Amino acid sequence: MTNTPHAMIELKNVRKTFGEFIAVEDLSFSVAEGEIVALLGRTGAGKSTVLNLVMGTLRVDSGSIRVADADPYHDFRALRGRIAVSFQTDRLLPWRTAVENAELGLLILGVKKAEARRRALDWLARVKLTGAEDKYVHELSGGMRQRVSLARALAVDPKIIFLDESFSQLDHVTAKTLRTDFLRIAKEYGKTCLFVTHRIADAIEIADRALILTKGARIALLETITEESRNDAGALTALHDRIAAAMGGADDDDEEDDREAATP
Amino acid sequence: MTAGSVKTTSPPVPVASGMIGRPRKPANTEARRDLIATTIVVVVMIVAMQIASAYVPDYIMPAPLNVLESTKELLLNDKTHIFVTLARLAVAVVFSMFAGIIIGGIMGTVGALRPILRAVIIIDTGIPALSWMLVAVFWFRDAETRIFFILTVILLPFYALNVYEGIRALPRDFVDMVESFRPTRWQVLRYLIIPHIVPYIFLTTRSVIGYAIRMAVFAELVASAIGIGSRMSLAQSTFHIDRVFAWTFLLVILNFALQAGVGALEKIALKWRPEVEVR
């Protein structure tokens, strides 16, 4: 008997078009339980379409998608509380304080107000926001807002977390700290994670595997990233170069990050 | 609820960081400045009235002291009429607000009904207030029903249209974020749409309050035997111009008080909103 890990996200021969435009062409991959997979690609590679398909906000033309053993589009409500999303921008509701934003998902899931507040406060502490609980959104810095957004996603205790360019709007130092914190939390609680990014540095730092997509969401490269490759300067540079070549070059804006990532 | 059911545009409320402008001056400084300006205008008006009253007969321009005396009299003897007008105004504004929120909400979230409701609202706003007043006299026997009807048909479209605009201005990002938790339709309404439209409701109330007072008085003049409007009509027909001025003075004070009340409520309800001053 083989001991194959259970696939939490599974795409089989997925195709999605918008009119004449083929956004996703015959895409298949899976993400095992507790695994962090990065979807890398340049703008227009189809990353966001794949994420929207997996989140159930778009319907596939053909092929199949299973997320936590459910069809994310047709069984939209079945994934209630089992998935959460951390977006590129924090998307905090300005009329709610930090803690009220963090508890929003819990309240939607029907958790009692007192329990939701307790869990939200707990998660704000874990993302190092103790003392900022009662601040309104405009009183928080960009990094703090992104942390609240992360706390909101993690507070519902989802099996699967989707990260949509979650760190790309932050400055390098804040982004790095937040990535480290996220990785610690994700590994500690065994979260499965699909991480969409165009920044090689982000992917190398937190992903177990990197899936590099080119136009039409075709898989150009599949790389397994190990601790050894992260800690070995030569291996890291080679890994970075392979990914950059598969993507058709790293974005100029991100070269500094990428150079940093290539240094163990 | 599917994401497609809510029309969205850009975020309406910018946050403080990165915003063009500078923090607003302390509220008390601004209030003091407003008070000084208002006092100057009032003093100039009183002086102008005093000068004019020396040159024209009393029934054209009464002296300010006579108006003050009449105001005192009205406050002592005609309080009931003030309360009646206030009660009519309050009932009509509150009803128009709730009905407007419901209609605007339906316009913003139910695509199939939007064109019909919008057409009704646009036609309503095109009908002159005087037409409604005359029609109300024919349609309803009871004075209260007449005034309630007149005020409602005039005020409701403002609320409906502004609430609809508020829903249209709901940022797509917020909708996607809330929908990622797979909420019910009621939860979308409770956690997203209702808090988002609160500033639009306050804005509408502040905008219509002065207009509503004028319409209430006008409606009373046409359709009722009690209330400030009817007393003004009586003062005019008995050549008590000082009382007409006194009622007008009281109406201005009433408008100030209501605006201040709504402003205070707004400050409490929208304490989350950063205040800025554009250079």
Interface residues (C-beta under 8 A of the other chain):
Chain A: M55 T57 F76 R77 L79 R80 G81 I83 A84 V85 F87 T89 R91 L93 P94 W95 R96 T97 L104 G105 L107 I108 L109 Y136 V137 H138 E139 S141 G142 V156
Chain B: A3 V13 V15 A16 S17 D173 F174 D176 M177 V178 E179 S180 F181 R182 P183 Q187 Y191 L192 P195 H196 V198 L270 W272 R273 P274
